[in-house]
Amino acid sequence: MQNQYDYIILGAGLSGLTTALRMARDPFFKNASIAIIDQDLHKKNDRTWCFWETTPDLFESVVSYSWPSVLIKGNKQSTTIDISPYTYKKVESEQLYAFAKAELSQHSNITFIQGKLTHVTEKENGAIAKTIDHEYHAATILNSIYKPEQLENQQEAVVLQQHFVGWFVKTDKAVFNPKVATYMDFSIPQKGNCRFMYVLPTSTQEALIEYTLFSKDLLPKEEYEKAIKDYLNNLGVTDYEITDREYGSIPMTTYDFTQHNSKHILHIGTAGGWTKASTGYTFKHTLKKSAALIDFLKSGKPLKNYSLKNRWTFYDGVLLEVLAAHNERGAEIFTRMFKKGKAAHIFRFLDEESSYKDELEVILSAPKIPFIKAAFKVLFKK
């Protein structure tokens, strides 16, 4: 068995497969030997990803549904927004995994290896990935294995979680609008936190309903599920079938994950700071960060020079500080943002593609005093 590679990608999840696909499609890596190591190479449908975009990217062929409009709802106002030129799209993870593996398997220079990783070691001329049974060497290791203890063992960066439980439901009556995705419904009880319902309808009687929080602490599973039941009750739905469930917790932080990179090891995905700090959204940022990573690898620059910091890092830090100090104001912040600003400008802002004019529009929509205080706090930290 071969044990020496130019690149080893640890983890065959979203970031690992996306990075591998970009390498496979770039002639620069045509003669590079690439291994992808994961203990589970046959992942099932373990999550649903949604994202907005104007032009198709890597995974257009596995988009299972899309919406031209989104709904933002508060206690006093409900706004349906045509998000053109964007479209809001849904991808099921099982289809993405299958698509990526099928394409990557056509490349003779790419190898999938099933094995449980035990540790990764930096060496003078490369790095070593050890599994229970084997040892693999590479000039460069791209590691997507997230270590929660890195956040738990630090005090400097604010850390919140985007945590949720979702039910895929079939109802006995037509209650959903399949042309509109409910992006944030804050009309539910907030209970001192930033809590909202996220609804992705695929017919008038089928939808994914997620109870989502942006907050520090997770809830008992029963509390998420009771909230979904109450939401369905408020829609007048008492007879329904739960066809599938999903749950998750995603870190929201400006913690500098790149400090763990070394001469031959670079972290990607959530482990590398690819999750959008102020929202916990990962899919679109993985598409963007993986493309930027390919350009960086082709440049030949030292891995330690890889950086994610930009002016949006500051904006993320400010919003996180506000949510950490005033979590109960989350509904007010996000509903004001979409009420006062144009959706296209907000999406560009969240995609880190905004102009200063876009950013000013978003900033002016925010409650002034808490954001000014948070801005000074973030600047002082620097």
VEXDREN-2710 file (C-alpha; in Angstrom, 1 decimal):
% VEXDREN-2710
k/r/px/py/pz
1/MET/0.0/0.0/0.0
2/GLN/1.2/3.5/-0.9
3/ASN/2.0/5.6/2.1
4/GLN/3.7/8.7/0.6
5/TYR/1.7/11.5/-1.0
6/ASP/2.1/15.1/-2.0
7/TYR/-1.1/16.0/-0.3
8/ILE/-3.2/14.3/2.4
9/ILE/-6.7/15.7/3.1
10/LEU/-8.0/14.6/6.5
11/GLY/-11.8/14.3/6.5
12/ALA/-14.1/13.5/3.6
13/GLY/-16.8/16.0/4.7
14/LEU/-17.8/19.2/3.0
15/SER/-14.5/21.1/3.2
16/GLY/-12.3/18.0/2.4
17/LEU/-14.3/17.0/-0.6
18/THR/-14.8/20.6/-1.9
19/THR/-11.0/21.2/-1.7
20/ALA/-10.3/17.9/-3.4
21/LEU/-12.7/18.7/-6.2
22/ARG/-11.1/22.0/-6.8
23/MET/-7.7/20.3/-6.9
24/ALA/-9.0/17.6/-9.3
25/ARG/-10.3/20.3/-11.7
26/ASP/-7.1/22.4/-11.7
27/PRO/-4.3/21.3/-14.1
28/PHE/-1.8/22.5/-11.5
29/PHE/-2.4/19.4/-9.4
30/LYS/-2.7/16.9/-12.2
31/ASN/0.5/15.1/-11.3
32/ALA/0.2/15.5/-7.5
33/SER/-0.6/12.4/-5.5
34/ILE/-3.6/13.1/-3.2
35/ALA/-5.0/11.0/-0.4
36/ILE/-8.3/11.6/1.4
37/ILE/-8.5/9.9/4.7
38/ASP/-11.7/9.4/6.7
39/GLN/-13.0/6.7/9.1
40/ASP/-16.4/6.8/7.3
41/LEU/-16.3/6.9/3.5
42/HIS/-19.9/6.0/3.2
43/LYS/-21.6/8.9/4.9
44/LYS/-25.4/9.0/4.8
45/ASN/-27.7/12.0/4.6
46/ASP/-26.5/13.6/7.9
47/ARG/-27.3/17.2/7.2
48/THR/-28.9/19.7/4.9
49/TRP/-27.0/22.7/3.5
50/CYS/-28.6/25.9/2.2
51/PHE/-26.9/28.9/0.6
52/TRP/-27.6/31.8/-1.7
53/GLU/-25.7/32.4/-5.0
54/THR/-26.1/34.3/-8.2
55/THR/-24.2/31.9/-10.5
56/PRO/-23.8/28.1/-10.2
57/ASP/-20.7/26.8/-8.5
58/LEU/-19.4/23.3/-7.9
59/PHE/-22.6/21.6/-6.7
60/GLU/-25.3/22.9/-8.9
61/SER/-26.0/19.4/-10.2
62/VAL/-27.0/18.2/-6.7
63/VAL/-29.2/21.2/-5.8
64/SER/-32.4/19.5/-4.7
65/TYR/-34.6/22.6/-4.4
66/SER/-34.4/26.4/-4.7
67/TRP/-36.4/29.4/-3.6
68/PRO/-36.6/32.9/-5.3
69/SER/-37.8/34.6/-2.1
70/VAL/-37.3/34.4/1.6
71/LEU/-39.4/35.4/4.6
72/ILE/-38.2/37.5/7.6
73/LYS/-40.7/37.6/10.4
74/GLY/-40.8/39.4/13.7
75/ASN/-43.6/39.9/16.3
76/LYS/-45.0/42.9/14.5
77/GLN/-44.0/42.5/10.9
78/SER/-43.6/39.9/8.2
79/THR/-41.6/40.6/5.1
80/THR/-41.3/38.4/2.0
81/ILE/-38.2/39.5/0.0
82/ASP/-37.5/38.8/-3.6
83/ILE/-33.7/38.1/-3.4
84/SER/-32.9/38.5/-7.1
85/PRO/-30.3/38.2/-8.5
86/TYR/-29.7/35.6/-5.8
87/THR/-31.4/32.2/-5.5
88/TYR/-31.6/30.4/-2.2
89/LYS/-30.6/26.7/-2.7
90/LYS/-30.7/23.4/-0.9
91/VAL/-28.3/20.5/-1.1
92/GLU/-28.7/17.2/0.7
93/SER/-25.4/16.0/2.1
94/GLU/-25.8/12.4/0.8
95/GLN/-26.1/13.6/-2.7
96/LEU/-23.1/15.9/-2.4
97/TYR/-21.0/13.1/-0.9
98/ALA/-21.9/10.7/-3.7
99/PHE/-21.4/13.3/-6.5
100/ALA/-18.0/14.3/-5.1
101/LYS/-16.7/10.8/-4.6
102/ALA/-17.9/9.7/-8.1
103/GLU/-16.0/12.5/-9.8
104/LEU/-12.9/12.2/-7.6
105/SER/-12.8/8.4/-8.2
106/GLN/-12.2/9.1/-11.9
107/HIS/-8.8/10.7/-11.1
108/SER/-6.0/8.2/-10.9
109/ASN/-3.9/10.5/-8.7
110/ILE/-6.6/10.7/-6.0
111/THR/-6.9/7.9/-3.4
112/PHE/-9.6/7.4/-0.8
113/ILE/-8.4/5.7/2.4
114/GLN/-10.7/4.5/5.2
115/GLY/-9.2/4.6/8.6
116/LYS/-9.6/6.2/12.0
117/LEU/-7.1/9.0/12.6
118/THR/-5.1/8.8/15.8
119/HIS/-2.8/11.8/15.5
120/VAL/-1.1/14.2/13.1
121/THR/2.6/15.0/13.4
122/GLU/4.8/17.7/11.9
123/LYS/8.2/16.6/10.6
124/GLU/11.1/18.5/9.2
125/ASN/10.3/17.7/5.6
126/GLY/6.6/17.0/5.8
127/ALA/3.9/15.7/8.0
128/ILE/2.6/12.3/9.1
129/ALA/-1.1/11.2/9.6
130/LYS/-1.4/8.1/11.7
131/THR/-4.5/5.8/11.7
132/ILE/-5.0/2.8/13.9
133/ASP/-3.5/0.5/11.3
134/HIS/-1.2/2.6/9.1
135/GLU/1.1/5.7/8.9
136/TYR/0.9/8.0/5.9
137/HIS/3.4/10.7/4.9
138/ALA/2.8/13.9/2.9
139/ALA/4.6/17.1/2.0
140/THR/1.3/18.9/2.9
141/ILE/-1.6/17.8/5.1
142/LEU/-4.9/19.7/4.9
143/ASN/-6.7/18.9/8.1
144/SER/-10.4/19.4/8.5
145/ILE/-10.7/17.6/11.9
146/TYR/-12.3/20.1/14.3
147/LYS/-11.1/20.1/17.9
148/PRO/-13.7/21.8/20.2
149/GLU/-11.2/22.0/23.0
150/GLN/-9.3/24.7/21.1
151/LEU/-12.2/27.0/21.8
152/GLU/-12.9/25.7/25.3
153/ASN/-9.3/26.3/26.4
154/GLN/-9.2/30.0/25.4
155/GLN/-10.7/33.1/26.9
156/GLU/-9.9/35.8/24.3
157/ALA/-12.4/35.2/21.5
158/VAL/-16.1/35.3/22.0
159/VAL/-17.7/31.9/21.2
160/LEU/-21.4/31.4/20.5
161/GLN/-23.1/28.4/18.9
162/GLN/-25.6/28.1/16.1
163/HIS/-27.5/25.2/17.5
164/PHE/-30.6/23.6/16.1
165/VAL/-32.9/20.6/15.8
166/GLY/-34.8/20.0/12.6
167/TRP/-37.8/17.9/11.6
168/PHE/-38.7/16.9/8.0
169/VAL/-42.5/16.8/8.2
170/LYS/-45.4/15.8/6.0
171/THR/-48.6/17.5/7.1
172/ASP/-52.2/16.5/6.5
173/LYS/-53.1/19.9/5.1
174/ALA/-51.6/22.6/2.8
175/VAL/-49.8/25.1/5.1
176/PHE/-46.5/25.9/3.4
177/ASN/-45.6/28.1/0.5
178/PRO/-43.0/26.2/-1.6
179/LYS/-41.9/29.4/-3.3
180/VAL/-40.7/31.1/-0.1
181/ALA/-38.1/29.9/2.4
182/THR/-38.6/31.2/5.9
183/TYR/-35.2/32.4/6.6
184/MET/-35.8/33.7/10.1
185/ASP/-39.1/33.7/12.0
186/PHE/-38.6/35.5/15.3
187/SER/-42.3/35.5/16.2
188/ILE/-41.7/32.6/18.5
189/PRO/-41.0/33.1/22.3
190/GLN/-37.4/34.4/22.6
191/LYS/-36.9/33.6/26.3
192/GLY/-33.9/35.9/26.6
193/ASN/-32.1/34.5/23.6
194/CYS/-31.8/34.9/19.8
195/ARG/-34.3/32.2/18.7
196/PHE/-36.0/31.7/15.4
197/MET/-37.7/29.1/13.2
198/TYR/-36.1/28.2/9.8
199/VAL/-38.6/26.6/7.4
200/LEU/-37.7/25.1/4.0
201/PRO/-40.9/24.0/2.2
202/THR/-40.6/21.7/-0.8
203/SER/-44.4/21.5/-1.3
204/THR/-47.5/22.8/0.3
205/GLN/-47.4/19.9/2.7
206/GLU/-43.7/19.1/3.2
207/ALA/-41.0/21.1/4.8
208/LEU/-37.8/21.0/7.0
209/ILE/-38.6/23.0/10.1
210/GLU/-35.6/23.9/12.3
211/TYR/-35.7/25.5/15.7
212/THR/-32.4/27.5/15.8
213/LEU/-30.6/29.6/18.3
214/PHE/-27.5/31.9/18.2
215/SER/-26.4/31.6/21.8
216/LYS/-23.8/30.2/24.2
217/ASP/-25.5/27.3/25.7
218/LEU/-27.3/24.3/24.2
219/LEU/-30.8/23.2/25.3
220/PRO/-32.2/19.9/26.3
221/LYS/-33.3/18.1/23.1
222/GLU/-36.9/18.1/24.4
223/GLU/-37.0/21.9/24.4
224/TYR/-36.1/22.1/20.7
225/GLU/-38.7/19.5/19.8
226/LYS/-41.4/21.1/21.9
227/ALA/-40.8/24.4/20.1
228/ILE/-41.3/22.7/16.7
229/LYS/-44.5/21.1/18.0
230/ASP/-45.8/24.4/19.2
231/TYR/-44.9/26.0/15.9
232/LEU/-46.8/23.4/13.9
233/ASN/-49.8/23.8/16.3
234/ASN/-49.8/27.6/15.7
235/LEU/-50.0/26.8/11.9
236/GLY/-53.1/24.7/12.7
237/VAL/-51.3/21.4/12.1
238/THR/-51.8/18.6/14.6
239/ASP/-51.6/15.6/12.2
240/TYR/-48.2/15.2/10.6
241/GLU/-45.5/12.6/10.0
242/ILE/-41.8/13.2/10.9
243/THR/-39.9/11.6/8.0
244/ASP/-36.4/12.5/9.2
245/ARG/-34.6/14.6/11.8
246/GLU/-31.3/16.5/12.0
247/TYR/-29.5/18.4/14.7
248/GLY/-26.3/20.3/15.0
249/SER/-24.1/22.8/16.8
250/ILE/-21.7/25.1/14.9
251/PRO/-19.2/27.4/16.5
252/MET/-19.6/31.2/15.9
253/THR/-16.3/32.8/16.7
254/THR/-13.5/35.0/15.4
255/TYR/-11.0/32.7/17.1
256/ASP/-7.9/32.6/14.9
257/PHE/-7.7/28.9/13.9
258/THR/-4.8/29.6/11.6
259/GLN/-2.5/29.9/14.6
260/HIS/-2.5/26.1/14.6
261/ASN/-1.1/25.9/11.0
262/SER/2.5/24.9/10.6
263/LYS/5.1/24.5/7.9
264/HIS/3.4/21.4/6.5
265/ILE/-0.1/21.3/8.1
266/LEU/-2.9/23.6/7.2
267/HIS/-6.4/23.4/8.8
268/ILE/-9.5/23.7/6.6
269/GLY/-13.3/23.7/7.2
270/THR/-14.6/24.6/10.7
271/ALA/-11.2/23.5/12.0
272/GLY/-9.6/26.2/9.8
273/GLY/-12.0/29.0/10.5
274/TRP/-14.1/28.6/7.4
275/THR/-17.4/29.0/9.2
276/LYS/-18.8/32.5/9.0
277/ALA/-18.2/33.8/12.5
278/SER/-21.3/36.0/12.9
279/THR/-23.8/33.4/11.7
280/GLY/-22.3/30.0/11.8
281/TYR/-23.1/29.5/8.1
282/THR/-20.6/27.2/6.5
283/PHE/-21.5/26.0/3.0
284/LYS/-21.1/29.1/1.0
285/HIS/-17.9/30.1/2.9
286/THR/-16.4/26.7/2.2
287/LEU/-17.0/27.2/-1.5
288/LYS/-15.2/30.6/-1.3
289/LYS/-12.4/29.6/1.1
290/SER/-11.6/26.5/-0.8
291/ALA/-11.2/28.4/-4.0
292/ALA/-8.9/30.9/-2.3
293/LEU/-6.9/28.1/-0.7
294/ILE/-6.2/26.6/-4.2
295/ASP/-4.8/29.9/-5.3
296/PHE/-2.7/30.1/-2.1
297/LEU/-1.3/26.6/-2.6
298/LYS/-0.4/27.4/-6.2
299/SER/1.4/30.5/-5.1
300/GLY/4.0/28.4/-3.3
301/LYS/3.9/30.7/-0.2
302/PRO/4.6/29.1/3.2
303/LEU/1.5/27.7/4.9
304/LYS/2.2/29.8/7.9
305/ASN/1.4/32.9/5.7
306/TYR/-2.1/31.7/5.1
307/SER/-4.5/34.2/6.7
308/LEU/-8.3/34.7/6.7
309/LYS/-8.3/38.1/8.4
310/ASN/-10.0/41.0/6.6
311/ARG/-12.3/43.9/7.4
312/TRP/-15.3/41.5/7.7
313/THR/-13.5/39.8/10.5
314/PHE/-13.9/43.0/12.4
315/TYR/-17.6/43.3/11.5
316/ASP/-18.1/39.6/12.7
317/GLY/-16.3/40.4/15.9
318/VAL/-18.6/43.4/16.6
319/LEU/-21.8/41.4/16.0
320/LEU/-20.6/38.5/18.1
321/GLU/-19.8/40.9/21.0
322/VAL/-23.3/42.4/20.8
323/LEU/-25.0/39.0/20.6
324/ALA/-22.9/37.8/23.6
325/ALA/-23.7/40.8/25.7
326/HIS/-27.3/41.3/24.5
327/ASN/-28.5/37.9/23.2
328/GLU/-32.1/38.9/23.7
329/ARG/-31.7/41.6/21.1
330/GLY/-30.9/39.2/18.2
331/ALA/-34.4/39.3/16.8
332/GLU/-34.4/43.1/16.8
333/ILE/-30.9/43.2/15.1
334/PHE/-31.7/40.8/12.3
335/THR/-35.2/42.1/11.5
336/ARG/-34.0/45.7/11.4
337/MET/-31.2/44.7/9.1
338/PHE/-33.6/43.1/6.5
339/LYS/-36.2/45.8/7.0
340/LYS/-33.8/48.8/6.4
341/GLY/-31.4/47.2/3.9
342/LYS/-31.7/45.5/0.6
343/ALA/-31.4/41.7/0.6
344/ALA/-28.7/41.7/-2.1
345/HIS/-26.6/44.1/-0.2
346/ILE/-26.9/42.0/3.0
347/PHE/-26.0/38.8/1.2
348/ARG/-23.0/40.5/-0.3
349/PHE/-22.1/41.7/3.2
350/LEU/-22.4/38.2/4.6
351/ASP/-20.5/36.8/1.7
352/GLU/-17.6/39.2/2.3
353/GLU/-18.1/40.8/-1.1
354/SER/-19.7/44.0/-0.1
355/SER/-18.7/47.5/-1.0
356/TYR/-18.2/50.2/1.7
357/LYS/-21.6/51.6/0.6
358/ASP/-23.2/48.2/1.3
359/GLU/-21.5/48.0/4.7
360/LEU/-22.6/51.5/5.7
361/GLU/-26.2/50.5/4.9
362/VAL/-25.9/47.4/7.1
363/ILE/-24.2/49.4/9.9
364/LEU/-26.8/52.1/9.9
365/SER/-29.6/49.5/10.3
366/ALA/-28.1/48.4/13.6
367/PRO/-28.9/49.7/17.1
368/LYS/-26.3/52.4/17.7
369/ILE/-25.2/52.2/21.3
370/PRO/-24.5/48.5/21.7
371/PHE/-22.7/48.3/18.4
372/ILE/-20.5/51.3/19.2
373/LYS/-19.6/49.8/22.5
374/ALA/-18.9/46.5/20.9
375/ALA/-16.8/48.1/18.2
376/PHE/-14.5/49.8/20.7
377/LYS/-14.2/46.5/22.6
378/VAL/-13.1/44.7/19.5
379/LEU/-10.6/47.5/18.6
380/PHE/-9.3/47.4/22.1
381/LYS/-8.7/43.7/21.9
382/LYS/-6.5/44.2/18.8
END
